[in-house]
Structure formats: structure tokens, C-alpha cells
Amino acid sequence: MTFSIIGLIVVQLYWLNQAFRQGENEFNSRVIKAMDETVQFVNQNELNQYYKLFNETRKTMKDSVNAPQVITSQIESDSANVKYVYLTRYMMDKIVLPVSGIYEDSLNVTEMYSAERAIKLKKDSSLQHFQPIDVNLEAEFKDANYTLERFARFDAGNKPISRRIDLNKLDSLFKNKLKKWHIETPVELAVTNEDSLTVAIKTQGFSQTNQNYITPLFYHKDDKPSYYLSVYLPSKKKTIFSNISALFAVTILFTLIILGIYGTSLWAMLRQRQISQLKTDFMNNMTHEFKTPLATISVATDALKSKTISSDPEKVKHYANVIKQENKRMNHQVEMVLRMSQFERNEVRLEKSIVNVNDLVKQSVESIRLIVENRNGTIFENYKADRDELSADSLHLGNIILNVLENANKYSPESPQINVETYNVNNNFVIKIADKGIGMSKAVLGKVFDKFYREETGNVHNVKGHGLGLAYVKYIVELHGGEVDVESEKGNGSTFYLKLPIK
């Protein structure tokens, strides 16, 4: 299952990467299309200005394109280094004139017309020299189409880029083209020189990076790029990701669900194995717990059958008390298991009444005092709680106090020293039970309230028990709306705090 999960995640990551690359390629294609349309619009708009300037000249030439004609051109510069292009057009017009007389003859007359046009090219102060103009201009000027495009490149090339391009309009135009191709992202752009690296003009946030999009903007007359449009998209990856974010979200969601199910299943299996082991230990412990009193009862019963014992009333009474105590001990074990079974099924119902908790604690202490003193131990009592009447179930509350006291005795190796104290904190009644026994490590502290859990040394339990007492304590305290805390250090004893709300 683990290898399958890992394989599934690897495949998902691969396909997510492929989806991102596909989205990136589509994004790049749309940006390039928007740039091409922008450049095409800018070039056509500039060319239209020259078409408008020479519209009349084009019309005249087109109307007389089939007439015999000669076109000459001449380029001159004046003293101010201003260049002029002089275009002269010569046309021949043939006219037939009738001659009066008996011969009914006619006279062919050929007339020659000439028309001149001068084009002044202003030199920009920022330019060091003009681009050379084609001396064969008149050959292409005849149809006035291709020639005007070449002339536009020549004339516009003599202007600084700031006069050819309005950066704000270019920025607005390009953003509109991006919207046309369904791209919404911040844009910064620049116009670079023919080396495509040196920036001529740019927007404020433009940055020169290897990820920029570049396309030729203007050309020289020899069809080599003279300027480039460079586009910088600061949020490129974010935009691409947003376009496929739904796919990413769904994929990650289902992957996390699978991982969650896998983790839960694994945790459940480990937990079940742990519980199974704990229950096995519990059954073993219970077997020992019953085996000892049963053996004692068996011995006591055999003794009572003896004529020597049966004739002695004191010994009969003694062995009868032994049988009764061991029977009581087994009943206690059974009752504990039954109580745990009840609260596991949430079948415990508290029979609450007004209880003097100080008195209840004293009764529990008296129940165990003889056992502690038989081990040369001492119980110290300090009842400082002045508000000691609570609404509680006296039976269950007495049982849990006794359970904690029994643990304090059991886990104190020799001469138990147990301190019992009650006091009020805020609106709580606190029962503090401390011992100087073997204590617990930090790892054990987090498990002492789990059902069936008992601290072990290897595979041998140091103290007999079934691991249900503290789980029962926690359940009853919480059922009363309180909480139980424990402080302990290995070798330095343990302190339990039973906090019950005063209502």
C-alpha cells in the first residue's frame, strides 16, 4: 500500500508538471500573437501617415500609368545640410488636328508636359547622419506603393524612437491585444535598439531578464530590424498557475484524501495491534489476579476440612475471614471490569447529590490507612478547602479517590509516604494526592490514563494490576465536568490533581 501511494503521488506530480508546461506553452503562444498584432498595427499606422501625405501624387501617377513618361530623381543638400528629393515627371500627349482643304489631311501634334515635386527631409538634431537613399527611386516611385514603404522606412529611420512611438499608447494597445487573447496579467514593456539589449524607451516597472518576450518592431530599408519590442511579465508564473489552479486544487485535494485514508488506516491497524497486545496483557494480569485469591480460598477451604482446624473456633473464624477477603478482592476486580465496560458504552449514569467531599476523602483515607501502616508507611492529611460541598455521585467519586490512593501505595516500594490535601482554586475543589514512589517518565505520563495501559520493565510487570484504574478515574472526573492532571518524575514520586467544579 505504501509503494502504491508513493507511485500514485509521483505520477500525479508528473502530470501536474506536464499540465503546467502545456499551460505555459499556450500562454507563450497567446502573448506572441498579441505582440505580433501590436507590431503589425504600429507599422501599418506609421505607413498610413505616409500614404496620406503622398495620396495625391499616387492618384496622379496611377491615372496616367500607361502614358509615355519619364521620371527622374535628384538628391541635393543645402548649406544647412537639409536634403531634398526632386522628382521630375515628363509626359508626352499626342493630339490629331484636322487640316482644312481639298486634301482632307490631318496634323499629328505631340506635346510634352513636365511636373516637378520636391520632398524636403528634415534632419533631426539627435541624428549624426542620414540613412542613404536609393538612387533608383524613380523606378519604384512609378507605382507609388512599394516605393512609399521604402521611403517611409528611410524617412522614419531618421527620427528618434520617442517621435515614432507614444509609449503610453503602445502600452494600452498591447494590453488590449492581451485581453483579446484572454490574458489578464501585469505588463511592463520597452523598445530596445537593434542589438535587442540596449533599452531606448521603457515603462517604469520594466526589467531586462532572460524571460522577456522579444519581437522586431521596426526595420531598416534592407529588412533588418532596427528596433525590438520587449515585454516583461512580472507575474507570469502566477498567471499560468491561476489558469490551471482548479486542476491543481482537485488533484491535491484527492491526493490528500487518499493520504488521509492511508494514514488513518495505518494508524487504525497499529492502534488495533496495540490494543490487542494490551488486552492480551490484561487477560494475563486478570488471570494472575484471580489465580492468587482462588489458590488462597482453596488452601483455606482445605484447612477448614481439617479436624484440627475445625475444632478450633478462632482458626475457623480466621480462615473464614481469609475466604471472605479474597472473595471481596475478586468481586472488586469484576466490578472494575464491569464499570469500565459500562462507561465504554456510555451507560454510566451519575446519581448526584450534595456531597461533603472533605468527608469523602477522609473515608477513603481510612479505608487504606491500615494497608499503608502495615507497610510501615504514613498518610499525611491537610484539608484546607472551606467550600467542600459539591453536587456529585458519592459512590463513583469515592471509588476514584480510593483508586488513586491505592496506586500511591502500590507504586511506593518501601514505607509509603502519601500526602493528601484539599483546597479551593477559583471555583474548583482540588484533591491533591502525592507520593514518593518510583514515579513515571515523560513517555509514560501521556499514556497512564489509557485503558489497559500499565508501565512495564521488559515483559515483566513490576506491580500487579489490570490497567483500568486511572482510565476510570479520568472518565468519572470528566463526567463531573472536571479534569485530572498528573506530575511525575522518574524516581521522585507522582502527584495527582483531581479538579472538580463547585456549582
C-alpha positions as CSV (number, residue, x, y, z in Angstrom):
1,M,0.0,0.0,0.0
2,T,2.9,2.4,0.8
3,F,4.6,1.7,-2.5
4,S,1.3,2.2,-4.3
5,I,0.7,5.6,-2.6
6,I,4.2,6.7,-3.4
7,G,3.8,5.7,-7.0
8,L,0.5,7.5,-7.3
9,I,2.0,10.7,-5.9
10,V,4.9,10.5,-8.3
11,V,2.5,10.0,-11.3
12,Q,0.3,12.9,-10.1
13,L,3.4,15.2,-9.7
14,Y,4.5,14.2,-13.2
15,W,1.1,15.0,-14.8
16,L,0.8,18.3,-12.8
17,N,4.2,19.3,-14.2
18,Q,3.1,18.4,-17.7
19,A,-0.1,20.4,-17.3
20,F,1.9,23.4,-16.1
21,R,4.2,23.1,-19.1
22,Q,1.3,22.8,-21.5
23,G,-0.3,25.8,-19.9
24,E,3.0,27.7,-20.2
25,N,3.3,26.9,-23.9
26,E,-0.3,28.1,-24.6
27,F,0.4,31.2,-22.6
28,N,3.5,32.0,-24.5
29,S,1.7,31.4,-27.8
30,R,-1.0,33.9,-26.8
31,V,1.5,36.5,-25.7
32,I,3.4,36.2,-29.0
33,K,0.2,36.6,-31.0
34,A,-0.7,39.7,-29.1
35,M,2.8,41.1,-29.7
36,D,2.6,40.3,-33.5
37,E,-0.7,42.1,-33.8
38,T,0.6,45.1,-31.9
39,V,3.7,45.4,-34.1
40,Q,1.6,45.0,-37.2
41,F,-0.8,47.7,-36.1
42,V,2.1,50.1,-35.2
43,N,3.8,49.6,-38.6
44,Q,0.7,50.0,-40.6
45,N,-0.3,53.1,-38.7
46,E,3.0,54.7,-39.4
47,L,2.8,53.7,-43.1
48,N,-0.7,55.1,-43.4
49,Q,0.7,58.6,-42.4
50,Y,2.9,58.5,-45.5
51,Y,0.1,57.2,-47.7
52,K,-1.9,60.1,-46.7
53,L,0.9,62.6,-47.4
54,F,1.5,61.2,-50.9
55,N,-2.1,60.3,-51.7
56,E,-2.5,62.9,-54.5
57,T,0.9,62.0,-56.1
58,R,-0.1,58.3,-56.1
59,K,-3.5,59.1,-57.7
60,T,-2.0,61.2,-60.5
61,M,0.6,58.5,-61.2
62,K,-1.9,55.7,-61.2
63,D,-4.3,57.6,-63.6
64,S,-1.5,58.1,-66.2
65,V,0.4,54.9,-65.7
66,N,0.0,53.8,-69.3
67,A,1.0,57.2,-70.9
68,P,4.5,57.6,-72.3
69,Q,6.5,59.2,-69.5
70,V,10.0,59.6,-68.0
71,I,10.6,60.0,-64.3
72,T,13.9,61.4,-62.9
73,S,15.0,61.9,-59.4
74,Q,17.8,64.0,-57.8
75,I,19.0,64.3,-54.2
76,E,20.6,67.6,-53.1
77,S,21.7,69.0,-49.8
78,D,21.8,72.8,-49.0
79,S,24.2,74.6,-46.7
80,A,22.2,73.7,-43.7
81,N,22.6,70.0,-44.6
82,V,18.9,69.7,-45.4
83,K,18.3,67.1,-48.0
84,Y,15.8,67.5,-50.8
85,V,14.5,64.8,-53.2
86,Y,13.5,66.3,-56.5
87,L,11.2,64.2,-58.6
88,T,10.5,65.3,-62.3
89,R,8.0,63.6,-64.5
90,Y,7.9,64.1,-68.3
91,M,4.7,63.0,-70.2
92,M,4.0,63.1,-73.9
93,D,0.5,63.8,-75.2
94,K,-0.3,63.1,-78.9
95,I,-3.1,65.2,-80.5
96,V,-4.5,64.8,-84.1
97,L,-5.6,68.1,-85.6
98,P,-7.7,68.1,-88.9
99,V,-6.4,70.3,-91.8
100,S,-8.9,72.1,-93.9
101,G,-8.7,71.9,-97.7
102,I,-9.3,69.6,-100.6
103,Y,-6.9,67.0,-99.3
104,E,-8.8,66.3,-96.1
105,D,-5.5,65.8,-94.3
106,S,-4.6,65.9,-90.6
107,L,-1.8,67.0,-88.5
108,N,-0.3,64.9,-85.7
109,V,0.9,67.2,-82.8
110,T,2.9,65.8,-79.9
111,E,3.1,67.9,-76.8
112,M,5.4,67.3,-73.8
113,Y,4.4,68.2,-70.3
114,S,6.6,68.2,-67.2
115,A,5.7,68.2,-63.5
116,E,8.1,68.6,-60.6
117,R,7.7,67.7,-56.9
118,A,10.3,68.4,-54.2
119,I,10.4,66.4,-50.9
120,K,12.2,68.1,-48.1
121,L,13.8,65.8,-45.5
122,K,14.3,67.5,-42.2
123,K,17.3,66.4,-40.3
124,D,16.8,65.6,-36.6
125,S,19.3,67.2,-34.2
126,S,19.8,63.9,-32.4
127,L,21.0,62.1,-35.5
128,Q,24.6,62.2,-36.7
129,H,23.9,61.2,-40.3
130,F,21.1,60.3,-42.7
131,Q,20.4,56.8,-43.9
132,P,21.4,56.6,-47.6
133,I,18.5,56.9,-50.1
134,D,18.2,54.6,-53.1
135,V,19.3,56.4,-56.2
136,N,17.0,54.3,-58.3
137,L,14.0,55.8,-56.5
138,E,12.2,56.8,-59.8
139,A,12.0,53.2,-60.9
140,E,9.9,52.2,-57.9
141,F,8.2,55.6,-57.5
142,K,6.2,54.8,-60.7
143,D,3.6,52.6,-59.0
144,A,3.8,54.6,-55.7
145,N,3.2,51.6,-53.4
146,Y,6.3,49.7,-52.7
147,T,8.3,52.9,-53.1
148,L,6.4,54.7,-50.4
149,E,7.0,51.8,-47.9
150,R,10.8,52.1,-48.6
151,F,10.6,55.8,-48.4
152,A,8.7,55.6,-45.1
153,R,11.4,53.4,-43.6
154,F,14.1,55.8,-44.9
155,D,12.3,58.9,-43.6
156,A,11.1,57.4,-40.2
157,G,14.5,55.9,-39.6
158,N,15.9,59.4,-39.4
159,K,13.6,60.2,-36.4
160,P,14.3,59.3,-32.8
161,I,12.2,56.5,-31.4
162,S,10.4,58.8,-29.0
163,R,8.9,60.6,-32.0
164,R,7.9,57.4,-33.7
165,I,6.3,55.8,-30.7
166,D,3.9,57.0,-28.0
167,L,4.8,54.7,-25.1
168,N,1.5,55.1,-23.3
169,K,-0.5,54.3,-26.5
170,L,1.8,51.3,-27.2
171,D,1.2,50.1,-23.6
172,S,-2.5,50.5,-23.9
173,L,-2.6,48.9,-27.4
174,F,-0.7,45.8,-26.2
175,K,-2.8,45.4,-23.1
176,N,-5.9,45.4,-25.3
177,K,-4.4,42.8,-27.5
178,L,-3.7,40.6,-24.4
179,K,-7.3,40.9,-23.3
180,K,-8.3,39.8,-26.8
181,W,-6.3,36.6,-26.2
182,H,-7.8,36.2,-22.7
183,I,-4.6,37.1,-20.8
184,E,-5.0,39.2,-17.6
185,T,-1.6,39.9,-16.1
186,P,0.5,43.0,-15.2
187,V,2.7,44.1,-18.2
188,E,5.8,46.2,-18.5
189,L,7.3,46.8,-21.9
190,A,10.2,48.6,-23.6
191,V,11.6,49.4,-27.1
192,T,15.2,48.2,-27.5
193,N,17.8,49.1,-30.1
194,E,18.9,46.8,-32.9
195,D,21.1,44.9,-30.6
196,S,17.9,43.9,-28.7
197,L,19.7,44.6,-25.4
198,T,20.1,48.4,-25.1
199,V,16.8,50.0,-24.0
200,A,15.7,53.0,-25.9
201,I,12.4,53.7,-24.0
202,K,10.6,51.7,-21.3
203,T,7.8,51.8,-18.8
204,Q,8.7,52.4,-15.1
205,G,8.5,48.8,-13.9
206,F,10.3,47.2,-16.9
207,S,13.2,44.8,-16.1
208,Q,15.6,43.2,-18.6
209,T,15.6,39.5,-18.0
210,N,16.2,36.3,-20.0
211,Q,12.5,35.5,-19.7
212,N,11.4,38.6,-21.6
213,Y,9.4,38.2,-24.9
214,I,11.1,40.0,-27.9
215,T,9.9,40.7,-31.4
216,P,11.1,43.1,-34.2
217,L,9.2,46.4,-34.1
218,F,10.7,48.5,-37.0
219,Y,13.0,47.6,-39.9
220,H,15.8,49.3,-41.9
221,K,15.3,49.6,-45.6
222,D,17.4,46.4,-46.1
223,D,14.8,44.5,-44.0
224,K,17.0,44.2,-40.9
225,P,15.4,45.0,-37.6
226,S,16.2,48.5,-36.2
227,Y,14.1,48.3,-33.0
228,Y,12.6,45.5,-31.0
229,L,9.5,45.4,-28.7
230,S,10.5,43.7,-25.4
231,V,7.8,42.6,-22.9
232,Y,8.3,41.8,-19.3
233,L,5.6,39.9,-17.4
234,P,6.4,40.0,-13.6
235,S,3.6,37.7,-12.6
236,K,4.0,35.2,-15.5
237,K,4.1,32.0,-13.4
238,K,1.4,33.1,-11.1
239,T,-0.9,33.8,-14.1
240,I,-0.1,30.5,-15.7
241,F,-0.8,28.7,-12.4
242,S,-4.1,30.6,-11.9
243,N,-5.3,29.3,-15.3
244,I,-4.8,25.7,-14.2
245,S,-5.3,26.2,-10.4
246,A,-8.6,24.3,-10.5
247,L,-6.8,21.2,-11.8
248,F,-4.1,21.6,-9.2
249,A,-6.6,22.0,-6.4
250,V,-8.7,19.0,-7.3
251,T,-5.6,16.8,-7.8
252,I,-4.1,17.9,-4.5
253,L,-7.5,17.5,-2.7
254,F,-8.0,13.9,-3.8
255,T,-4.3,13.1,-3.2
256,L,-4.7,14.4,0.4
257,I,-7.9,12.5,0.8
258,I,-6.1,9.3,-0.2
259,L,-3.2,10.1,2.0
260,G,-5.6,10.8,4.9
261,I,-7.4,7.5,4.4
262,Y,-4.0,5.7,4.1
263,G,-2.7,7.4,7.3
264,T,-6.0,6.7,9.2
265,S,-5.9,3.0,8.1
266,L,-2.3,2.7,9.1
267,W,-2.9,4.3,12.4
268,A,-6.0,2.1,13.0
269,M,-4.0,-1.0,12.2
270,L,-1.2,0.0,14.6
271,R,-3.8,1.0,17.2
272,Q,-5.6,-2.3,16.9
273,R,-2.4,-4.2,17.2
274,Q,-1.5,-2.2,20.3
275,I,-5.0,-2.7,21.8
276,S,-4.8,-6.4,21.0
277,Q,-1.5,-6.6,22.9
278,L,-2.8,-4.6,25.8
279,K,-5.9,-6.8,26.0
280,T,-3.7,-9.9,25.9
281,D,-1.7,-8.4,28.8
282,F,-4.9,-7.5,30.6
283,M,-6.2,-11.1,30.3
284,N,-2.9,-12.4,31.6
285,N,-3.0,-9.9,34.5
286,M,-6.6,-10.8,35.3
287,T,-5.7,-14.5,35.3
288,H,-3.0,-13.8,37.9
289,E,-5.3,-11.6,39.9
290,F,-7.9,-14.3,40.1
291,K,-5.4,-17.2,40.4
292,T,-3.9,-15.9,43.7
293,P,-7.2,-15.4,45.6
294,L,-8.6,-18.7,44.2
295,A,-5.5,-20.5,45.5
296,T,-5.8,-18.8,48.8
297,I,-9.5,-19.8,49.1
298,S,-8.6,-23.3,48.1
299,V,-6.0,-23.6,50.8
300,A,-8.3,-22.0,53.4
301,T,-11.1,-24.4,52.4
302,D,-8.8,-27.4,52.7
303,A,-7.7,-26.1,56.1
304,L,-11.3,-25.9,57.3
305,K,-11.8,-29.5,56.4
306,S,-9.0,-30.5,58.8
307,K,-10.3,-31.8,62.2
308,T,-7.5,-29.8,63.9
309,I,-8.7,-26.5,62.5
310,S,-12.4,-27.2,62.6
311,S,-12.2,-27.9,66.3
312,D,-10.6,-24.5,66.9
313,P,-13.2,-21.7,66.7
314,E,-10.6,-18.9,66.4
315,K,-8.9,-20.6,63.5
316,V,-12.2,-21.3,61.8
317,K,-13.0,-17.6,62.1
318,H,-9.6,-16.7,60.8
319,Y,-9.9,-18.9,57.7
320,A,-13.4,-17.7,57.1
321,N,-12.2,-14.1,57.1
322,V,-9.5,-15.0,54.7
323,I,-12.0,-16.6,52.3
324,K,-14.3,-13.5,52.6
325,Q,-11.4,-11.1,52.0
326,E,-10.2,-13.0,48.9
327,N,-13.8,-13.2,47.6
328,K,-14.2,-9.5,48.2
329,R,-11.0,-8.9,46.3
330,M,-12.2,-10.9,43.3
331,N,-15.6,-9.1,43.4
332,H,-13.7,-5.8,43.3
333,Q,-11.8,-6.9,40.2
334,V,-15.0,-8.0,38.5
335,E,-16.8,-4.8,39.4
336,M,-13.9,-2.7,38.0
337,V,-14.2,-4.6,34.7
338,L,-17.9,-4.2,34.6
339,R,-17.7,-0.4,35.3
340,M,-15.2,0.0,32.5
341,S,-17.4,-1.9,30.2
342,Q,-20.3,0.4,31.1
343,F,-18.5,3.7,30.6
344,E,-17.0,2.4,27.3
345,R,-20.7,2.1,26.1
346,N,-21.6,5.4,27.8
347,E,-24.0,3.6,30.1
348,V,-22.8,5.1,33.3
349,R,-25.4,7.4,34.9
350,L,-24.4,9.5,37.8
351,E,-26.6,9.6,40.9
352,K,-25.8,13.1,42.1
353,S,-26.5,14.5,45.5
354,I,-24.9,17.2,47.7
355,V,-21.7,15.6,49.0
356,N,-19.2,16.9,51.6
357,V,-16.0,16.0,49.6
358,N,-13.7,16.6,52.6
359,D,-15.5,13.9,54.5
360,L,-15.5,11.6,51.4
361,V,-11.7,12.0,51.1
362,K,-11.3,11.2,54.8
363,Q,-13.4,8.0,54.4
364,S,-11.2,6.9,51.5
365,V,-8.0,7.6,53.5
366,E,-9.4,5.5,56.4
367,S,-10.1,2.6,54.0
368,I,-6.5,2.3,53.0
369,R,-4.7,3.6,56.1
370,L,-4.3,0.1,57.7
371,I,-2.8,-1.3,54.4
372,V,-0.3,1.6,54.3
373,E,0.6,1.3,58.0
374,N,1.2,-2.5,57.6
375,R,4.0,-1.5,55.2
376,N,5.4,1.0,57.8
377,G,4.0,3.9,55.8
378,T,2.3,7.1,56.7
379,I,-0.5,9.2,55.3
380,F,-0.4,13.0,55.9
381,E,-3.7,14.9,55.6
382,N,-4.3,18.6,55.2
383,Y,-7.9,19.7,54.5
384,K,-7.7,23.4,53.6
385,A,-10.8,23.6,51.3
386,D,-13.5,25.6,53.0
387,R,-16.0,25.2,50.2
388,D,-16.4,21.4,50.2
389,E,-20.0,20.7,49.3
390,L,-20.5,19.6,45.7
391,S,-23.2,18.0,43.6
392,A,-21.6,14.6,42.9
393,D,-22.0,10.9,42.8
394,S,-20.6,9.8,46.1
395,L,-20.1,6.2,45.1
396,H,-18.1,6.8,41.9
397,L,-16.2,9.8,43.5
398,G,-15.2,7.7,46.5
399,N,-14.0,4.9,44.2
400,I,-11.7,7.1,42.1
401,I,-10.2,8.7,45.2
402,L,-9.5,5.2,46.6
403,N,-8.0,4.1,43.2
404,V,-5.5,7.0,43.3
405,L,-4.6,6.2,46.9
406,E,-4.2,2.5,46.1
407,N,-1.8,3.5,43.2
408,A,0.2,5.7,45.6
409,N,0.6,2.8,47.9
410,K,1.3,0.2,45.2
411,Y,4.0,2.2,43.4
412,S,5.8,3.1,46.7
413,P,8.5,0.4,47.1
414,E,9.0,0.6,50.9
415,S,7.4,2.6,53.7
416,P,5.0,4.6,51.6
417,Q,4.8,8.4,52.3
418,I,1.5,9.7,51.0
419,N,0.3,13.3,51.2
420,V,-3.4,14.1,50.8
421,E,-4.5,17.7,50.6
422,T,-7.7,19.5,49.6
423,Y,-8.0,23.2,48.7
424,N,-10.1,25.6,46.6
425,V,-8.7,27.3,43.4
426,N,-11.0,29.8,41.7
427,N,-14.3,27.9,41.5
428,N,-12.8,24.4,41.8
429,F,-12.4,21.9,44.6
430,V,-8.9,20.3,44.2
431,I,-7.9,16.9,45.7
432,K,-4.1,16.6,45.7
433,I,-2.6,13.1,46.3
434,A,1.2,12.9,46.2
435,D,3.6,10.0,46.9
436,K,7.4,9.5,47.0
437,G,7.3,6.3,45.0
438,I,9.0,5.2,41.8
439,G,7.5,7.9,39.7
440,M,7.0,7.9,35.9
441,S,8.9,9.0,32.8
442,K,7.6,11.6,30.4
443,A,6.8,8.9,27.9
444,V,4.6,7.1,30.5
445,L,2.8,10.3,31.6
446,G,1.0,10.6,28.3
447,K,-0.4,7.0,28.5
448,V,-1.3,6.5,32.1
449,F,-5.0,7.3,31.5
450,D,-5.3,4.9,28.6
451,K,-7.3,1.7,29.1
452,F,-5.3,-1.4,29.8
453,Y,-2.0,0.5,29.9
454,R,0.5,-0.4,32.6
455,E,4.1,0.6,32.8
456,E,6.5,-2.4,32.3
457,T,10.1,-3.3,32.7
458,G,10.8,-5.5,29.8
459,N,8.0,-8.1,29.6
460,V,7.6,-8.2,33.4
461,H,5.0,-6.0,35.3
462,N,6.6,-4.6,38.4
463,V,3.2,-4.2,40.2
464,K,0.1,-6.4,39.7
465,G,-3.0,-4.7,38.3
466,H,-5.2,-4.5,35.2
467,G,-4.5,-1.0,33.8
468,L,-8.1,0.2,34.2
469,G,-8.0,2.2,37.4
470,L,-6.7,5.6,36.1
471,A,-8.8,5.3,32.9
472,Y,-11.8,5.0,35.3
473,V,-10.6,8.0,37.3
474,K,-10.3,10.2,34.3
475,Y,-13.7,9.2,32.9
476,I,-15.6,9.9,36.2
477,V,-13.8,13.2,36.8
478,E,-14.7,14.4,33.3
479,L,-18.3,13.1,33.7
480,H,-18.5,15.5,36.7
481,G,-17.2,18.4,34.5
482,G,-13.7,18.4,36.0
483,E,-10.3,17.4,34.9
484,V,-7.4,15.3,36.2
485,D,-3.7,16.2,36.0
486,V,-0.5,14.4,36.9
487,E,3.0,15.5,37.7
488,S,5.8,12.9,38.0
489,E,9.5,12.4,37.7
490,K,11.2,9.0,37.5
491,G,12.4,8.0,40.9
492,N,10.9,11.1,42.7
493,G,7.2,10.1,43.0
494,S,4.0,11.3,41.4
495,T,1.3,13.9,42.2
496,F,-2.3,13.7,41.0
497,Y,-4.7,16.6,41.0
498,L,-8.4,15.9,40.8
499,K,-10.2,19.2,40.0
500,L,-14.0,19.3,40.4
501,P,-16.1,22.4,39.7
502,I,-18.2,23.9,42.5
503,K,-21.7,24.5,41.4
